[in-house]
Amino acid sequence: MRVLLVGGGGREHALAWALSKSPLLSELWAAPGNAGIAEHAECVPIAAEDVAGLVAFARERAVDLVVPGPEAPLTAGLADACAAAGIRCFGPSAAAARLEGSKSFAREVADAAGVPGPRWRRFDDPAAARANVREQGVPIVVKADGLAAGKGVVVAATVAEAEAAIADIMESRVHGAAAGASVVVEECLIGEEVSFFALCDGEAALPLGAAQDHKRVGEGDTGPNTGGMGAYSPPPAFTDALRDEAMARIVRPALAEMARRGAPFRGVLFAGLMLTASGPRLIEFNVRFGDPECQALMLRLRSDLLGALLAACDGRLAETGLRWDAGHSLVVVMAARGYPGAYAKGSAVRNLDRAAAVPRARIFHAGTRAGPGGAVLADGGRVLGVGATGGTLREAYEAAYEAAAAVDWPEGFYRRDIGHRALR
């Protein structure tokens, strides 16, 4: 099969690596890709948001399947454009992608489906949002209603922090005009947070696995939220019984509600869950693989990823199963100093071969580009995902951190406590 992978981050490198192992694959392209993805695919200079350019390329090269990594092309209608061109696309329509494109829409769907979640309200007026925060008290969660690249959520411990978040999102528009047109203010759920993924074909759903992400930039889960500073899989707190409950009470009811609305969901549904004393409750839906969670999951997947994605596209999930490594995986994100704020690009990242030589380790490129003479240059905020597997989480942790320490990149930093709650 001829496959076009869309995106150029660590998630896409993990997907490219997994897809490259499929016996079904004959040719793999990535748009735009990165320096690491180029080891597995031919990179083409088409932006992930260039829907027309992606479809034109897919038609020209007789692509059999388009696999979008990030959410932006899905909310922009990539799956719809592929369908119109007669090309299979592993991802939801623009109408179904609103589950991530609008936090308030996702809450409306969840409420209609009876999915357990927090109390919430949407506000178009910042003064009204601030008044609600003062009325509800803290801790409280403030979310940009639109897409914010995983950074539009503030868990506020004080009223002043919540009001500052509302000002940043709605008045300063730090996440863009569309994302900040409104905010969703939610009850702060208490418990253990888990990222749970399910493959969906519009009707059936298949559990794809779970991971635990570390969103805060600093050790001990301190500082601002990021796109993710590391992840591990599987989370010990997410038992098989909780997985089954999440499928029965959250994933399948949401799928049924989307089908009822005439927007059946096909692709990977990412349910951010809080494991509370009363069971799993929905924090939010996303419509793509998480990053860095995808890296942790792909390290453990033993099934043919391409075959599973095709089954979701073709409505054959009911006859599909997945096999997983019985061990553990852990991924440490190396980011440019200053992230998630301003950071510099262009510094050289050295000794990647030495890091990759650590037993059971694997390096995923997130924000890199090729430089002169085969150099690898930092080209983003999150630059590398340094992952490893192990029979225990401790073994995976030690291998991943041994590999991270081997990387020579003074301009970067990483947390040294990924997996700390589970390891305790």
Order of alpha helices (4+ residues) and beta strands (2+ residues): beta-alpha-beta-beta-alpha-beta-alpha-alpha-beta-alpha-alpha-beta-alpha-beta-beta-alpha-beta-beta-beta-beta-beta-beta-alpha-alpha-beta-beta-alpha-alpha-beta-alpha-beta-beta-beta-beta-alpha-beta-alpha
